[in-house]
Amino acid sequence: MRGRTPTSAPATAGEIFRLVRDGVAGTRTEIGRETGLSRTAVAARVDRLLADGLVTEVVGAAATGGRPAARLEFNAAGGTVLALSVGVSRSKAAVCDLSGTVLAEEVVDIPASAGPEHLLSEAVIRLEKLLLTAGVDDATIRGIGLSIPGTVDGERGWSVGVPALPGWERIALPPLLTVRFPAPVLVDNDVNVMALAEHDAHPDVDDLLMVKIGSGVGAGLVCGGVLQRGAWGAAGEIGHTPVHDGPGIGCGCGNIDCLEVLASGRALVRDLAECGQPVTAIADVVALVKQGDPDAVRLVRIAGRRLGEVLAAAVNLVNPALVAIGGDLVGAFDPLVAGVREAIYRRSMAAATQNLRIEPGLLSGRSGVMGCAILVLDEVLSPGSVDAALSA
């Protein structure tokens, strides 16, 4: 914002909030210096931010050589956002503050096959309870972040139709939430929001490939610090890439031997059951791996190798600094990543892998809801949105 010319539009309250939130300016004097606004204009804008609860003012926090100055600080407690991460087998709901910190969360143990109306109506009930648990009022809600598997039309807020979500295609999802919580709703792909969360957890990494392996397989890509959704929102749909040496298993998308039907957690449950193992869920696969079961370890490593073969092309194409792996199967990380690394280092260019990190995600099952929070916070706390809210 520094360097405004005399013909530039005066800095708005939203732009001043961004300066405070980003730590660029913390006193009214610093704001005036950054924006060129008069003391009166700065005071008027800051007073609006204080009244809305987006910032607080702490007297004596910044000494300037004379009388201690009042310091402005971003107020994470000045509102809440709701987060709902929908999965194929279960979902998670959370209430977060304006920094994205989870205040309360709960698993919604309903499969997506129950349909959007049933699942989201139950999620609303859980969110109501979580608001009570967190001790916050509905009036504090500034936005809702929602993630679902597969390709998403973000403008319309619906799934464009993927095999993992039968019955969800072109169902507008925001109205199913705003009927109870009248706040802006942003909808995105589940792995995209995980990528946002992992990028936030790795501030030193601007080029990141997030991979989720659970009931399905998908990826989210951050390049140059910016999430990449692609031309039609389908970036990262690696689960429907056919694998060359598969046994001929059909996929719901119409192809044969897609990565998802050969290397997902659900595929491993199927393959281990065929080996006579008493498995019915991905957690059973993980438990067998931790026990050192040879069939489980072998099949997970094969799944990792197939995943790595697909990821190798992505590593060559976008040259990420980090491949972060999440999802339910990450509990079997050692044999899984052994197969991934084997394939990537064999198939990718040495220049692209010389410093490549392949690691489990840092957020221990919270990347979905934390990413949903970041998704909506980036929008509702933007200068334009803050100005619109203050003018309402």
N, C-alpha and C positions, 0 to 999 in steps of 0.2 A: 504494500500500500504506500510505502515511502516513495517520494518523487512525484506526488500529485502536482499537476500543473494548475495554474490559476483557472483554467477553463474546465477542469475536471469537476464532476458532480461531487458535492460534499460527502464525506464518509457517513454512512448510515449507522444506526444503532447495531444492525446485524454485522456490519464490518468491524465495528468496535468490539463486539462480542467475540468475533473470531480472533482479534488481536489478543484479547484477554485469555481466551481458551487455549490459544497456541503458545502462550507465555511470551509473546512479543512485547506487550505493554502491560504494566501492572498498576500504574498510577495515572491520575488524570493528566498530570504534566507529560508523562510519556505518551499518552494517547494524543494529546495536542501536538506533540513533536512529530509523531508518526503520520498524523492525518492532516495537519495544518489547520484544524478547527480552532475556533476561539474557545476560551474557557467557558463561556456561557453555553456555546453549542455542545461542547463535551459534556458539561453538567446535565443538559437536557436529555441527551442520549443515554448517559449512564444512569440517570434517575429512572428512565423507562426500563432498563435492564434490571436494575435493583428491584423495582416494583413487580416485575414479572418473575423474579426469583432465579434468573439465569446466572447472576453474579452476586457475590457478597462483598462487603467492604470491611476490611479489618484495619482499625485505627492503630497506628504505631508499628505496622509490620514492615515499613520501608523507610528507614532513616535517610535523610537527604543532606545531612550536615547541620541542619537546624532543627526545626520542629519536626517530629516524626510525621511522615505522610501516611494517609490512608491508602491501603493497597487493595486493589480489586482482584478477586479470585473467582475462577469458574466454580459454580455451585452445582456439584454433581447431584445433590439432594433436591435440586430445584424442579424436579419432575421425574417421571418414570416412563419407560417404554415396555411394551409387552413383546415377548418373543415366543414363536411357536415353530419348532423344527419338526416337520412331518417326515416320518420314515415308513418304509414298506411294512415292517412288522410292528413298530411302535413309534411313538412321537414323544417329544419333550416340550413342556411349557415352562416359561420363566417370566419373572418380573425383574427388570434391571433398572439401575439408576442412570443418570445422564452420562456417566463415564463408561457405561456398559458393564459395570459390576453386577453380578447376579445377586439379587436380594432374596429370592425364593424360587424354587424350581420343583418340578414334579414330572415323573414319567406318565404319559398317557398310554396305557397298555391296550391300545385298540389298533388293529391292522388297517392300513389304508384301503384295503378291499372293502371295508365297511361303508365306504363312500364319503364324499366331502361333507355332506349335510350332517350325517351322524357324527363323524369324527370331530368336526369343528364345533358342533353344538356341545359336545362333551368337553372339548378343550376350553370353551368359554366358561363352563362351570368350574373347571380346574383353575383357570386364571382368576376368577372371582375369589376362590379360596386362597390363592397365592397372594392376592392383594391384601387380604385380611392378615395372612401370615407375616407379610412384609410390613404391615402397619401403615399402608399408604392408601390414599383415597382415589376413587375413579377420576376425580377432577385433575389429578396430577399427570394423567396419561397424555403424552405428547405424540405417540405414534405406535404402530404395531409392525413388527417384522415377521414375515411368514416365509418359510422355505419348504419346497416340495421336491421330490426326485424328478429327474427328467427335464426336458426342455420347457421353458416358461416364456409366455408372452407377458413381459413385465408391464406393458402399458395397459393391457386388459385384465391382468391379474389372474391368469388361468394357465392350466397345463395345455400344451398343444396336442397332447395325446401320446402316451408312452405305455409300453406293455406293463410296466410296474404299477401303473395307476389306472386300472380299468374303472370306468365310470366317472373319471375326473375330467375328461377332455372337454375343454371350452365351457367349464362351469366357473362363473365369476366368483372368486373366493373372497375378496374384500367385503362384500355385503353380508356374508355369513358371520363376520366378526363385528362389523360396524353397527349391526342391528343392536348389539349390546354395548359396544365401546365405540362411540363416535369420534374416531381419530384417524389420521392418514394411515393407510396400509400399503406396505411395499412387499411384493412377492418376487422371489428369485429361486433359482435352482439350489438344491441342498448343498452341493459341493462348492458352489460359488461362495455361499456365505461361510462355509468352513475355511475357504481360501482367504476371505477377508479377515477372519479371526486369527488364523495362523500368521498372516502377514502382520497384523497388529502385534502379535506375540513375538515376532522376529523383526524388530525395527531396523536391524542392520541388513535385511534382505529385501531387495526390490524386485527380484525375479524368482518366482516361487511356483512350483507345481504341486498342488494339493491333490492327493489321491485318496478316495474313499473306497474301501472294500468291505462290504457287508452283505446284505441280501442281494445287492447289485454291485456294479463297479462304475465309478465315474471320476472325473477330474475337474479341478478348477485352476485357472491360470492367472497369475499376477505378473505382468510385465512392466518394468519401469515404474513400479509402485501402483499400477492401475489394474483393476480387475478387468479381464478381457472376456466379454460375453459372445463375441462374434457377430456376424451380420444379422442373424435371425435368432440369437439366443441359444444356439446349439453348441457353442464351444465346450469342449471337454467331454463330449459323449463318447468316450473311448470304449464303454461297455459293449457297444454294438459294432466293434471292429472284429471281423472274422479272423480266427487263428488258423494257421496253415495246416497243423498236424492233428486237428481234432477228429473225433470218432464219428462225426456226422449227426450231431444233436441239433434239432431245430430250435430256433429262438422265436419269441413272440413277435419280434420285429419283422420276421419273414426270412431272415438270413439263416445260414447254417454255421454252427460252431463259433458263434460270437463269444468274445472274451467273457461276457457275463454268465453264459450257460456252462462255461468250462472252469472258470477260476474264481467265481464269487463264493461267499460263504454258503449260500444256498446250494450251489453246485457241489461243494465239499460235503455238505450234509448228505446229499444224494449219493455221492461216490462212496463215502464211508459206510452208509447203510447197506450198499451193495456188497461191501466187504464183510458184512455181518456185524458191524459195530452198532451198539444201541444209541444212535444219535438221532435227535429230532430238531435240534436248534444249533445255531452257530456257537453258542456258549459251550455246547457239548464237544464241538470240534476243538475249541480252545483248551478245554479241560484235558482232552486226550493228548494234545501236543505237550501240555505242561507235565503230563505223566510220562512223556517219552514214548508214547505208543508209536511203533514203527510205521504203521499204515498212515496214521494221521500226519506224522512228520513228513513222510515221503510225499503224500498228496498235497500238503500245504506248500512244500518246496516246488513241486511241479506247477501249482497255481501261481506262485511267485515268479517262476521262470516265464510263464505265459504272459503274466502282467508286465514283466520287464521287457519282453519282446515288443509289446505295443508301446510302452513308455520310451523305449530306445529311440524311436522315430521322433517323439516329442522332444526328447533331450537334444537331439541333433537339430531340430527345427527352431526351438526357442531358447536353448542354452540356459536353463534355470540354474541358480546357485544352490537351490534346495529342493529336494523332493520330499514332501512331508506325507506320511501315510497315516490314515485314520480309519475309523469304522470298526465294526464289531470284531473283525478278524485280526485287528492289530494286537490283540492279546496273544496271538501266536506269531509274534514279530520275528523271532530269530530265524526259523526256517523260511518264513515268508520273504523276509528281506534278503536272505541268502540267495534265493532264486531270483529275486528282482535284480540284485547287484550282478549276479552271474550273467544275466541276459543283457543288461544295460552296458556293462563294461565290455562285453563281447561284441555288441552290435553298434555302439555309439562311437563317434570320433573321440580320439584321445584328447583333443583340444576342448571338447565339450564336457569331459568327465574328469579332467585333471584335478579340479577342486570341488567336484560335486558332492554334496552331502545328501545322504538318503537316511532319513530319521523318522521315528514315530512323531506324530503331532504332539504339541506341548500341552494341550488343553484337556486331556483326560475325560473325553466324552462330553465336554461342554462347548466344543467349537461350533456346534449347530446353533444353539440358542445365543451364544455370544456373537456369532456372525450375524444372526438376525437382528440383534440389538445394534451392531455397528452399521448394518445396512440402513436401518431407519434413522439412526442418529446422524449419519452423514447427510441425510436429507433434511430432517426437521431442525437441525442445528446449523444449517448453512445460512449465510447472511440473508439471502432472499427469503427463506422460510421464516427466519427470526423476525425480519421486518414485516412480513405479512401477518404473523401472529400478533405482533405488537400493535398493528394497525386495525386488527379485527375488533 
